Amino acid sequence: MKFSILLAALVAMFAVLTAEMAAAEPCEGPFAHCARAVIAQCSKDPDGVQRMTYWDFSGKTTQFERCVGQVYEARGLPNPYKTGEVGGDELPLPRSEILFPNYNN
């Protein structure tokens, strides 16, 4: 009984990992270094826009936001995290998904 439960769990984990790896794509564009800094996984949404997904361990969200803001400022645009103004068509805010660890809660 325990063996079959363990085997089923392993098969399910393998299926999820395989699906995630298949959907992963290289991070591209002006925010690629921000994605790499937080160990994000990039994928394409159905509309073709890149999405950066990462876990919020050790302040990774703050690190990502600072990096994105620096990209805007380096291009002479307002930092959306300081001003609340989104870059618009010139430099759209990157799509990101933050995964929060639940720490067994």
Residue pairs with C-beta under 8 A, 6 or more apart in sequence:
20 41
23 43
24 41
24 42
24 43
25 42
25 43
25 44
25 50
26 32
26 42
27 35
27 36
27 40
27 42
27 50
27 52
28 42
28 50
29 50
29 94
30 71
30 75
30 91
31 52
31 67
31 68
31 71
31 94
33 67
34 40
34 52
34 64
34 67
34 68
34 71
34 94
35 42
35 52
35 54
35 64
35 94
37 63
37 64
37 67
38 54
38 60
38 61
38 63
38 64
38 67
39 54
39 55
39 60
40 52
40 53
40 54
40 64
40 96
41 52
41 53
41 54
42 50
42 51
42 52
42 53
43 50
43 51
43 53
44 50
44 51
45 51
45 95
49 95
50 94
50 95
51 95
51 96
51 97
52 64
52 94
52 95
52 96
52 97
53 96
53 97
53 98
53 99
54 60
54 64
54 96
54 97
54 98
54 99
55 98
55 99
55 100
55 101
56 98
56 99
56 100
56 101
57 101
61 98
64 96
65 81
66 81
68 80
68 81
68 93
68 94
69 79
69 80
69 81
69 82
70 79
71 91
72 78
72 79
72 80
72 87
72 91
73 79
75 91
77 87
77 90
77 91
78 85
78 87
80 86
80 87
80 93
86 92
86 93
87 93
